[in-house]
Amino acid sequence: MSDFRPRRSALFLPASNARAIEKARGLAADVVILDLEDAVAPEAKGEARAAAVAAAGEGFGERELVVRANAIDSQWGADDLAALNGVATTILVPKVRNADDVALYRSRLVADTALWVMIETCEALGRLQGIAKAGATALVLGVNDLALELGARPGAEQAWLTPVQTMVLAAARSRGLVALDGVCNDFTDDTRLQTECDAAAAMGYDGKSLIHPRQIDICNAAFSPSADEVAWATKVRDAFAGGDGGVIQVGGKMVEALHLAQAERILGMAR
């Protein structure tokens, strides 16, 4: 993976809320996602679109700005893409089902647009490799819509979520894509959030999407490399830099090129 930009925390905000957008400029979230879809009422779609275009044009400082458009087959999707094309550097698209959907979105956007894809349909789960190969740059797990399609009972997430997380992560990594875990709906439950973040970070996810600013600090800490991990990664990098092509050992253990790639990712995340 060549892109080491931290994406530990990706905060969803309604693009119709000007006050929230301005406040977000001072938050510690790595990514701000301005939402034109679920968080915006039908009568506010046009206003929200204009606000998102303005924010994308202004930039968001060091934070990565992503705009979630409405689905292309909705009454707002085509207008969203037309307005955002060439203005927003990263667009998140919902309800993707297969590679053809990704290709359709790609056809409406300039070539250098980063295309993030929500994985939130049952069909998408069966077509993950095709979606990952079709031009996506990130896969974002959408737990709420997926739970609805599955018919899962409220509060039963762990019965189905872990294997789904593994599938999405594996598809993303097979193509070198960013992978973000889904939201924790109870933003007042720090213990649950911590558990979810720790589990996703241990699996290898880059970060997690969030619904409230109070979730940012826990999320950032969970997805940041520990001091021990950074120390190990530094030793691996230095060992390869000074190596002569023979067997390389770090801490009495043999390390290979795959360990160097892991070390570079850790050091990139720690910047």
C-alpha positions in Angstrom: 0.0 0.0 0.0 1.5 3.3 -1.1 -0.9 5.7 0.4 0.0 6.2 4.1 -2.3 9.2 4.8 -4.0 8.6 8.2 -7.7 7.9 8.0 -8.2 6.7 11.5 -11.4 8.7 12.0 -13.9 9.6 9.3 -16.7 11.9 10.6 -20.0 12.1 8.8 -21.7 15.5 8.9 -24.8 16.6 7.1 -23.8 19.0 4.3 -26.9 21.0 5.1 -25.6 22.0 8.5 -23.3 25.0 8.0 -22.5 25.4 11.7 -21.3 21.8 11.9 -19.2 22.2 8.8 -17.4 25.2 10.2 -16.9 23.6 13.6 -15.4 20.6 11.9 -12.5 22.6 10.7 -11.2 22.6 14.3 -11.8 18.9 15.1 -9.2 16.2 15.2 -10.9 13.9 12.6 -8.6 12.8 9.9 -11.4 12.7 7.4 -14.6 14.8 7.2 -17.4 13.3 5.1 -20.1 15.8 4.0 -23.2 13.8 3.6 -25.8 14.6 0.9 -27.6 11.3 1.3 -29.1 9.9 4.5 -28.5 12.9 6.7 -30.2 15.4 4.5 -34.0 15.8 4.1 -35.3 15.8 0.5 -36.3 19.5 0.7 -32.7 20.4 1.7 -30.8 18.4 -1.0 -30.2 21.4 -3.3 -28.9 23.6 -0.4 -26.7 20.8 0.9 -25.2 20.2 -2.5 -24.3 23.8 -2.9 -22.7 23.9 0.5 -20.7 20.7 -0.3 -19.4 22.2 -3.5 -18.4 25.4 -1.7 -16.6 23.5 1.0 -14.8 21.3 -1.6 -13.7 24.4 -3.5 -12.3 26.0 -0.3 -10.6 22.9 1.0 -10.5 21.7 4.5 -6.9 22.4 5.6 -5.0 19.2 6.6 -8.2 17.2 6.9 -9.3 15.1 4.0 -12.7 16.2 2.7 -15.0 13.6 1.2 -18.5 14.2 -0.1 -21.1 11.4 0.0 -23.4 11.8 -3.0 -26.8 10.4 -3.4 -27.1 7.1 -5.3 -26.9 7.6 -9.0 -30.3 6.1 -9.6 -32.0 8.5 -7.1 -33.6 11.7 -8.2 -30.6 13.7 -6.8 -27.6 11.5 -7.8 -26.9 12.7 -11.3 -27.1 16.4 -10.2 -24.8 15.6 -7.2 -22.1 14.1 -9.5 -22.4 16.8 -12.1 -21.9 19.5 -9.4 -19.1 17.7 -7.6 -17.2 16.5 -10.7 -13.8 18.2 -10.8 -14.4 20.1 -7.6 -14.5 17.4 -4.9 -11.2 15.3 -5.0 -12.9 12.4 -3.2 -16.5 11.2 -3.6 -18.2 8.5 -1.5 -21.0 6.6 -3.3 -23.7 4.6 -1.6 -25.7 1.4 -2.3 -23.1 0.0 -4.7 -24.1 -3.5 -5.8 -21.4 -4.6 -8.3 -18.5 -3.6 -10.6 -20.9 -2.1 -13.2 -22.1 0.4 -10.6 -18.5 1.4 -9.9 -17.8 1.8 -13.6 -20.9 3.9 -14.0 -19.8 6.3 -11.3 -16.3 6.4 -12.7 -17.7 7.3 -16.1 -19.3 10.5 -14.6 -16.1 11.7 -12.9 -12.8 13.1 -13.9 -10.1 10.4 -13.9 -8.2 11.7 -10.8 -11.2 11.6 -8.5 -10.8 9.2 -5.6 -13.9 7.0 -5.5 -14.9 5.6 -2.1 -17.5 2.9 -2.1 -20.1 2.0 0.6 -20.4 -1.7 1.0 -23.9 -1.9 2.4 -25.9 -4.3 0.2 -26.1 -8.1 0.3 -25.3 -8.2 -3.4 -22.1 -6.2 -2.9 -20.9 -8.8 -0.4 -21.0 -11.4 -3.1 -19.2 -9.2 -5.6 -16.5 -7.6 -3.5 -13.5 -8.6 -5.7 -15.2 -7.1 -8.8 -16.0 -3.9 -6.9 -12.5 -3.6 -5.6 -11.0 -4.1 -9.1 -13.4 -1.7 -10.9 -11.8 1.5 -9.9 -12.7 2.1 -6.2 -10.0 3.6 -4.0 -11.6 2.8 -0.6 -14.2 0.4 0.7 -16.4 1.7 3.6 -18.5 -0.8 5.5 -22.1 0.4 5.9 -23.5 -1.6 8.8 -26.9 0.0 9.1 -28.2 -0.6 5.6 -26.6 -4.0 5.5 -28.2 -5.1 8.7 -31.6 -4.0 7.3 -31.1 -6.0 4.2 -29.9 -9.0 6.2 -32.9 -8.8 8.4 -30.6 -8.8 11.5 -32.2 -8.1 14.8 -31.1 -4.9 16.6 -28.2 -5.5 19.0 -27.2 -8.7 17.2 -24.3 -7.2 15.3 -21.5 -9.5 16.4 -23.4 -12.5 15.2 -22.8 -11.5 11.6 -20.5 -8.5 11.6 -17.1 -10.1 12.1 -17.1 -12.3 9.0 -18.4 -9.4 6.9 -15.6 -7.2 8.2 -13.1 -9.8 7.2 -14.6 -10.1 3.7 -14.5 -6.4 3.1 -11.0 -6.0 4.5 -9.6 -8.8 2.4 -11.2 -7.4 -0.8 -9.7 -4.0 -0.1 -6.3 -5.3 0.7 -6.2 -7.5 -2.4 -6.2 -4.3 -4.5 -4.3 -2.0 -2.1 -7.4 0.0 -1.2 -8.2 1.9 2.0 -10.7 0.0 4.3 -12.9 1.8 6.9 -15.0 0.1 9.5 -18.7 1.0 9.9 -20.2 3.4 12.4 -21.0 2.8 16.1 -24.5 4.0 16.4 -24.5 4.6 20.2 -22.3 7.7 20.4 -22.8 7.9 24.2 -21.3 4.4 24.8 -17.6 4.9 25.0 -17.0 1.3 26.1 -18.7 -0.1 23.1 -16.9 2.3 20.8 -13.6 1.3 22.3 -14.3 -2.4 21.8 -15.3 -1.8 18.2 -12.3 0.3 17.4 -9.9 -2.1 19.0 -11.3 -5.0 17.2 -11.2 -3.3 13.8 -7.7 -2.0 14.3 -6.5 -5.4 15.3 -8.0 -6.9 12.1 -6.1 -4.3 10.0 -8.7 -1.6 9.2 -7.3 1.8 8.5 -10.0 3.6 10.5 -13.7 3.8 11.3 -16.5 6.0 10.2 -18.1 8.1 13.0 -21.4 9.9 13.6 -20.4 12.3 16.4 -17.4 14.4 17.3 -17.1 12.9 20.8 -16.1 9.6 19.1 -13.0 11.1 17.5 -10.4 10.8 20.2 -11.1 7.2 21.1 -11.0 6.3 17.4 -7.8 8.1 16.7 -6.0 6.5 19.6 -7.2 3.0 18.7 -6.0 3.2 15.1 -2.7 4.9 15.9 0.5 2.7 16.1 1.8 2.1 19.6 5.2 3.3 20.7 6.4 -0.4 20.6 5.1 -0.8 17.0 6.8 2.4 15.9 10.1 1.3 17.5 9.9 -2.1 15.8 9.1 -0.5 12.4 12.0 1.9 12.8 14.4 -0.9 13.4 13.1 -2.9 10.4 13.4 0.1 8.1 16.9 0.9 9.3 17.9 -2.8 9.1 16.9 -3.0 5.4 18.5 0.4 4.7 21.8 -0.9 6.0 21.5 -4.5 4.7 23.8 -6.1 2.2 21.2 -8.4 0.6 21.7 -11.2 3.0 19.5 -12.5 5.8 18.2 -9.6 8.0 17.3 -10.0 11.6 15.6 -7.6 14.0 15.4 -8.5 17.7 16.7 -12.0 16.9 13.9 -12.7 14.3 14.3 -12.9 10.6 12.5 -10.2 8.7 11.5 -10.2 5.0 10.3 -7.7 2.4 6.7 -8.1 3.7 7.8 -6.9 7.1 9.4 -3.9 5.5 6.1 -3.1 3.8 4.4 -3.4 7.2 7.0 -1.2 8.8 6.6 1.5 6.2 2.8 1.5 6.7 3.2 1.8 10.5 5.7 4.7 10.1 3.4 6.4 7.6 0.5 6.1 10.0 2.6 7.6 12.8 3.5 10.8 11.0 
